Amino acid sequence: MNKLFLYISTALFVFALNSCSDFLDKEYDLSMAEEQVFSNEANTRGFLANIYTNLPDGFSGYSNGQFLGASRDVMTDNAISFWNVHYYHGVLTDSYSATNHPLLGFWGANVSGIRKTNQFLKNANEAVIGNAEKAGDDNRLYDRNMAEAKLLRAIFHFELVRWFGDAPIIGEDENGIPIVFDLSNAGAMNMERTDAADALKWIADQCDEVKDELPFRYENETSNWGRVNGAVAYALKSRALLYRASKLNNPENDPSYWSAAAQAAKDFFRVNNAHSDPYQLYSTGDPDNDYYECFVTTPMLNNEFILCRSAWTTLEIDLQLAPCGFSGAVNAVGRTNPTQNLVDSYETRNGLPIDQDPSYDPQNPYANRDPRLNQTILHHGSMWGDQEQEEYRAVDVSQPDGIDYQALHGGTLTGYYTKKFLNNISFKNPNVPIHAWPVFRYGEMLLNAAEAINEAEGPGAAYPYINELRARVGMPAYSGMTKEVLRERIRNERRIELSFEDHRFFDERRWMLFEGQSSASEQDKPLYHQYYNLYGVRVTNALDPVYEYAPAEMHPRRSFSSPKNYLFPLPDDEVKRAPALGQNPGWELSSSEE
Amino acid sequence: MCNTMRNITSNWAGAFKLLLMGVFFLATLTTFAQEAKILKGQIVDSEGNPISGAIVNVAESSRIVLSDADGYFSLENVKVNDEITVTSVGYKSKILNAEFTEDFQIVLASDLDRYAHTTPVGFDRKKKKFVTEATSVVTGEELEKHPITVLQNAFTSTVTGVATYEWASEPGWTESAIYIRGIRTMNQNARSPLVIVDDVERDFAFLDAYPIESITILKDAAATSIYGMRGANGVILVTTKRGEEGRTKISFTQEVGVQTLTGRMETQNSYNMALTRNQVRYLDGKDPVYTDEQIEMYRRVTEGEQLEGMDSYKYFNTNWFDELYRDTAPMSKTNLSLSGGNEFARYYVSLSYLNQGGMWNDKWTEYNEGFSTQHTLDRYNLRSNVDIDVNKYLNVSLDLGGRIDNISQPLAGVFGIVTFGAVEANPMEPVYMPNGDIYASSTANNAGRLLASSGINKNRRRNLYSTVDITGDLGELIPGLKANAIVSFDSYETFMAQQSNNVNSYNYDYTSDVADVSEYTTTRYSTYSALSNPATTPRDYYYNVNFRAGLKYNNTFGKHAVNAQSFLRTYQNVTHGSSSSNRYLSYNGQVNYIFDNRYILSGNVSYMGSDNFADGERFALFPGGSVGWVLSEESWLESPKINLLKLRASYGRAGQAITGAGRYPYQGTYALGGGYSFGTSQSSIGGVYESKAGNYNSKWEISDMANIGLDFDFFNRQLYGSADVFQEWRSNILVTRSTVPLLLGVTAPQDSYGKAESKGFEWTMGHENNVGRFKYYVEGMVSWNTNEITEMDELDPNVEWQRKTGQRIFDNTPVAELYEGPFTNSIGGWSMYEFTQWASDPSKIASSHQDAIDNPDKYPYHTASGTGQPLGTAVFKDRDGDRKIDSNDMAPDGFTLIPELIPSLNIGFEWRGFDARVMLTAYLDRSVFLSPSISFSGWSNMGTHEVTKAWGYFNDDPADPRNVNALYPRPTYGGYNAIDSDRGSGTYQNDIWIRSGDFLSLRNVEVGYSLPKEFIAKANMTEFRVYFSGYNLHTFSDLPDNVDPEKPMSYVWWYPKTRSFSMGVRIGF
């Protein structure tokens, strides 16, 4: 009996020890490591596709209704956001800091995009992707994918420069290997930023490297629309060099910067015009509709859009934009409210600023104006709503009882709502529309060219570009102006044409509009030349309206301190972790200073 | 099987009757099988004194007699060689063969030394006298007395060093967080204690209290080091009951009770709402919404007046909470347990049934014909523990446990029903249309409509617990040596079946002036749909396999007693959908040496590894040791007045490997997701991205703890108690390293770098005594602990007072979950503004930051509104003196939701069969977040009555004394909503809303009566007790009425907290 138990217990122990020797080894692992990603064609393709999610997206704010939920133009003199919890308010009032502010997310999002592109450039395997000569878009696919990644990396760097000025350039190391930071080597991340002008030049050079590697336009847009192509490289180069030539980055006004920008813009048009299927303005010949339609009905089949952030199928954007009185199964909140400053910047049909055209009547302000006004902004009396569901009616922002002035879910601070990007959905029975965010579009290329060429070569060579844009909406062509006058008109045209497309914020800054002007000193200027004071319209007597132009509610004026507000701060924690980056001027935080 | 069981239990009374008949039948059968005589005898103690009231019976039969005052008894129908069992309180039970002699005398040995009884510790049992680690014990009797459905709640005021917090009270989902010796780590995922049931890791939340013999809380690291990298947060050791040799014992308990709400939000009535809205508009310079005439109508309807004519369709004062809740909900518990056995085999079987109803208003949950949308829980628990001595060398145990929960609940979430149905619903809107249909609108979702159309979500949860334990006695080989192996298999499954439905509802323009009901415009709000067919999904399933094998040695050599064991242990958890099972492997040893019953030396060691870490870096050693000195055994102190006096000290190391760092934290991880659509066809390409960089230094936490303790008992518990003092050094806590910039471009993994220190004490003191037949006891307890972060690789804060290192552990979480994060276990907040005064003087309000700097007598510029501070809002302390209130002015303050100081008091007595007890517990040094429970405002509504009562702001006259005596900020008009200014300014992280959550709770009162034994013995019963018990009876605190200080948000966003009353009867055979 004793022996039996001895055997049993010994056997048990031996069994236990044996079976346990590999007990802690991984059984199987569904998680992926780097090698599983880049040794597999589908995973490699997916990795590249994922990089596109980091593209700039002006619509992303709308999906976070609580704290964003409006166009980013509400940080400019174009509009203000209705809801007081929106983070944008802090930018208008200069009352936010470098500590953990959500808008500082642009830093993390773009450096994350850069890491992804460098991982792809470093690890993508030619044998896995294939690099054979083929007819069509997939010719030498590996080379094309590498060029895509490189161009995306340039776009992310450009976004860093846009928001933060001087930027770290995270390209290739001294051995030509793309830089992918290692967690354990924090020292390598403590890098200095490159001067903004030099960084923009680097971006332009990156564009040069890939602009002819990529098809100018994909043959098969059914599958490849939305991918960066050669046209994007030309467009980015044009924009980057324009920013570089602008006052903010070119304080000495070096004329060679302007001629480089002009040349880059011309290059785009040279190649584009030679292409069998060139980009062009969206036009059906209807100046009162084409501009609006360009952004809503045909965003994906539109020859004007060079690069879009992937289409969103969502109601969110429409609900955030439409006047608050529209409701039913879903409710509009109308949180992007254009200012009177913007409204006044639209010329009369005669091609004159409103204060220079005696036919302009402040009590009938929306008649005979640049057709883009009615295609961009909803004002008192604008007709809106779905006709089939009997929701079609005049917008009523009259005070105090106008249904669109204040309703349950929102209201307007200025008397206006935004129509651009807004689909005419039914609120009783909504269909979910598709939105595509323009990252680069042909209209911007015309404006880039006009601005750079006017500065580099004078008005004569610039007119064709700006007049092409004006012709689409039936506005008279410009001619016979001085360089200075045309500069003003181009800036005004750019404000109108590119409103609510994330340009105004940067344009105000690169032109340094705030210099030599203050809230008090600008009081007597036309509203469209006031940058600190924000205005709205107070409409009374709904049926026979009386218009009274008054400071906007909630934000009658903006705060702007120079040079601090020309750039966003880097996240404070980031500067603490990597002090070599340095903080932007005016944003330094320290306990002693506070 | 499932159905059969339901049938049996649903007809419980019938089943019980059947069982009893069976028992009697068997008893009768034996009686007639053999010739039987009358057995007579006397029962005495070791000194020959007679023992009265002892229970005598024939083993395995239910017939009993009691000994009389002189210890004599007489039992009929006894046969020669029948086994007789004798039991009496305070004596050891005895089993012997019947002898039909003249002076048959049975001597019972005294069993008064309670410290000679054993109590479970990790993988072993020790005599209480020789326990040297910090432990607390809750007995099964204690647990059965609480009319609660959650076992954790039974710990409050019964043990020291444990804090529990009931996150969710939903029937079937009620769960508590439990903390042993406080929150000792910054890592939210590494705070739960380890739960061990019968030496196997098992879930605890839904365990049935009846089969539990005891729950031991292992508090110090010397006790928990044997659990290796699982023991750092303390261990809850549950031991289930086992059968004893001797007569069959049957115990039956039936309890019925009701639950009621512990409190309810006092929402505004229509009259107040109208006044408030006008007031807020006035203060913001806007015209009133309501005319004096309308206000008067609202006053009348609010005062209960029945309006006439069209007014009755126009003015309402609806209390949506009346529509939402019912006054009481039923609950009941039933238990039957049997135990017994002989020298070869012993068994314990327990069967329980619990039924709990929901608090929703049954007017609405029964609205639909043929089904109910009410919450209900039916829980069946079965436990069977069997021990068999196969032969003199081999013992085999088979333990089986099973549980089935059938939960029926509304498909619509509690949050939606409560928040949109009642909290945010406008009291000015009606419940019904003029024609009796259900009314609902976007501003009054109608709790009734939501309940009637909430659908049914049925969840069935099945658990199976099984253990086979084989022990071989190798004593013939080496005296005292045993070999032992245990295999256990547990499985768990939740299955869900969902059905939806809808009801018709409408609204009408009730405010419009019409002459007749027919002129109202009716709008449909929702459309009827019948209850859909069930959509079924398996929700969750997993199984665990535990294995343990080893040798035990137990022997005594003269004055030296040695007890040792070494074993190997594995744990494997296989979860549906997970990449690879979670596994632990450990090699363990325990030694316990006692010299002369006086000096104790005890040690544990575990060498444990987890598969989650890289090969070669997955094992660690966790040692623990303790010493004890039983002074009461010293000859120079030995005295009948000193029952126990023991000093003890311990030091040990334990770990915590569930860090929340995910699987294989050492390897960089790529994941599927984040795809992108290309082409005008918008065809999507699935994305792949790097989700986290890998880190080899993402490891388990380490807890080093020292403990010194004292146990004493003088004059037979006339003065008894124990005290413990501890200090813990926690290291390897996962923290986010400050050195990694975002430039890395990917989520940086956390690093085992942080350190924290905790310290505290636990103290128990009691007094027990008899005054004649009046037996009473008083027991007081205090637990205190606090903690401090000593290292977290923190970036230098911009202002020194925001440094977290050196502060107590708070979690940095969004403010909505700041003080009540049921789903994240998040606790407390780092940053709070400090209230100084109300902005009550318009001439002192700065118009800009510069104005505030230039005029130090003005209130600092208020950043959030941008233009100047509205009157009646809070002026916070400008900590940095820059004349601007911004985030730099915030500082860590207050406590967490989990109390640091818990005193409690238990008082009870017994007298002539009556017994009673009262339990009082206070939770002190804690903070709660009040804003949602009193200022919460939905669309256009104005928070609770409390907040309006206390504003103080009725006008803009700074001379009005009410303006400086306010309790809450003045609401301000934003859009159509009136919102309190603090919320409007984007922060309510301040000490207006975060307040002391100290409270005293009358947790439990129980009154019982037991029938005299002489009386019930005639019916062969050993116990017959009826009782009444109340739980969560009342709380006392400084917070406003109707705010539950323990769980302030429970009536706002979640299922409400309940109190319960129950009556029960317990019968023992």
Contacts between the chains, C-beta under 8 A, distances in Angstrom:
chain1	res1	chain2	res2	distance
A	1	B	393	6.1
A	1	B	476	7.2
A	2	B	474	7.1
A	2	B	476	5.1
A	2	B	477	4.8
A	5	B	393	6.4
A	5	B	472	4.7
A	5	B	473	7.8
A	5	B	474	5.4
A	5	B	477	7.3
A	5	B	483	6.4
A	6	B	474	7.2
A	6	B	477	6.5
A	8	B	472	6.5
A	8	B	483	7.1
A	9	B	472	6.6
A	9	B	474	7.1
A	9	B	483	3.8
A	9	B	551	6.9
A	12	B	483	7.2
A	12	B	485	5.5
A	12	B	549	5.0
A	13	B	549	6.6
A	13	B	568	7.7
A	16	B	547	7.3
A	16	B	549	5.0
A	16	B	568	5.1
A	17	B	568	7.2
A	20	B	568	6.6
A	20	B	570	6.3
A	20	B	585	5.5
A	23	B	570	6.0
A	23	B	583	6.1
A	23	B	585	4.9
A	23	B	611	7.7
A	24	B	583	5.8
A	24	B	585	5.6
A	24	B	609	5.5
A	24	B	610	7.0
A	24	B	611	4.1
A	24	B	615	7.9
A	24	B	618	6.0
A	25	B	611	7.2
A	25	B	615	7.5
A	26	B	580	5.6
A	26	B	611	6.8
A	26	B	664	7.7
A	27	B	580	4.4
A	27	B	581	6.3
A	28	B	579	6.9
A	28	B	580	5.8
A	29	B	579	5.3
A	29	B	580	5.9
A	29	B	664	7.2
A	30	B	579	4.0
A	30	B	580	7.9
A	31	B	579	5.9
A	31	B	663	6.3
A	31	B	664	6.6
A	31	B	667	7.4
A	31	B	669	5.2
A	31	B	670	7.5
A	31	B	671	7.6
A	32	B	669	7.1
A	32	B	670	3.9
A	32	B	671	7.1
A	32	B	688	7.4
A	33	B	667	5.8
A	33	B	668	6.2
A	33	B	669	7.5
A	33	B	670	6.7
A	34	B	668	6.4
A	34	B	670	6.9
A	34	B	690	7.9
A	36	B	670	7.0
A	37	B	670	5.1
A	37	B	688	5.6
A	42	B	686	7.7
A	43	B	670	7.9
A	43	B	688	4.9
A	44	B	688	8.0
A	45	B	685	6.2
A	46	B	672	7.3
A	46	B	675	6.8
A	46	B	685	6.1
A	46	B	686	5.1
A	46	B	687	5.0
A	46	B	688	3.9
A	47	B	687	7.4
A	47	B	688	4.5
A	47	B	689	7.0
A	49	B	675	5.8
A	49	B	676	4.2
A	49	B	678	7.4
A	49	B	685	4.0
A	49	B	686	7.5
A	49	B	687	5.3
A	50	B	673	7.9
A	50	B	674	4.5
A	50	B	675	6.9
A	50	B	676	6.7
A	50	B	687	3.5
A	50	B	688	6.0
A	50	B	689	4.7
A	52	B	676	4.3
A	52	B	678	7.9
A	53	B	674	5.1
A	53	B	675	8.0
A	53	B	676	5.7
A	53	B	687	6.9
A	82	B	975	7.6
A	83	B	975	7.7
A	84	B	864	7.9
A	84	B	865	7.9
A	84	B	974	6.1
A	84	B	984	6.3
A	85	B	986	5.9
A	89	B	866	6.7
A	92	B	866	7.8
A	93	B	863	7.9
A	93	B	866	4.4
A	95	B	863	4.7
A	95	B	864	8.0
A	95	B	866	6.4
A	95	B	886	7.8
A	97	B	886	7.0
A	97	B	887	7.3
A	99	B	798	6.8
A	99	B	887	6.3
A	107	B	742	6.1
A	108	B	742	4.6
A	111	B	742	5.8
A	111	B	743	5.2
A	111	B	744	7.9
A	111	B	745	4.9
A	112	B	742	7.9
A	112	B	745	4.7
A	112	B	746	6.6
A	113	B	745	7.9
A	114	B	745	6.2
A	115	B	690	7.8
A	115	B	744	7.2
A	115	B	745	2.7
A	115	B	746	5.8
A	116	B	689	7.2
A	116	B	690	7.5
A	116	B	745	7.3
A	119	B	690	6.9
A	168	B	743	6.8
A	170	B	743	7.6
A	181	B	743	6.5
A	181	B	744	5.0
A	181	B	745	6.6
A	183	B	693	4.8
A	183	B	694	7.7
A	183	B	695	6.4
A	183	B	740	6.5
A	183	B	744	6.5
A	183	B	748	6.2
A	183	B	749	7.4
A	186	B	739	4.5
A	186	B	740	5.9
A	186	B	741	7.2
A	189	B	740	7.7
A	189	B	741	4.8
A	189	B	743	4.5
A	189	B	744	6.3
A	190	B	741	7.5
A	191	B	743	7.5
A	220	B	679	7.9
A	221	B	679	6.7
A	221	B	680	5.6
A	222	B	679	5.2
A	222	B	680	5.4
A	222	B	681	5.1
A	223	B	678	6.3
A	223	B	679	4.2
A	223	B	681	6.7
A	223	B	683	6.8
A	224	B	678	6.0
A	224	B	679	6.0
A	225	B	678	6.6
A	225	B	679	5.1
A	225	B	680	4.8
A	226	B	676	7.7
A	226	B	677	7.1
A	226	B	678	4.6
A	226	B	679	6.6
A	227	B	678	5.9
A	300	B	680	4.7
A	300	B	682	7.4
A	301	B	680	6.1
A	310	B	676	5.6
A	310	B	677	4.9
A	310	B	678	7.5
A	310	B	682	7.5
A	311	B	677	6.8
A	311	B	682	5.8
A	331	B	442	7.7
A	400	B	287	7.2
A	406	B	975	6.6
A	406	B	976	6.1
A	407	B	976	6.9
A	408	B	442	7.5
A	408	B	443	7.3
A	408	B	939	6.5
A	408	B	940	6.9
A	408	B	976	5.4
A	409	B	976	8.0
A	410	B	975	6.6
A	411	B	975	5.5
A	411	B	976	7.6
A	554	B	866	7.6
A	554	B	867	7.9
A	555	B	866	7.0
A	571	B	742	6.8
A	572	B	798	7.1
A	573	B	738	7.6
A	573	B	795	5.6
A	574	B	741	5.4
A	574	B	742	5.4
A	574	B	743	7.3
A	576	B	738	7.2
A	576	B	795	4.7
A	576	B	796	6.5
A	577	B	738	6.1
A	577	B	739	6.1
A	577	B	740	6.7
A	577	B	741	4.2
A	577	B	795	7.0
A	578	B	741	4.3
A	578	B	743	6.2
A	581	B	741	7.9
A	581	B	743	8.0
A	589	B	798	4.8
A	590	B	798	6.7
A	591	B	797	7.7
A	591	B	798	5.7
A	591	B	799	5.0
A	591	B	800	6.0
A	591	B	880	7.8
A	594	B	798	6.6
A	594	B	799	6.3
A	594	B	880	4.7
A	594	B	882	5.5
A	594	B	888	5.4
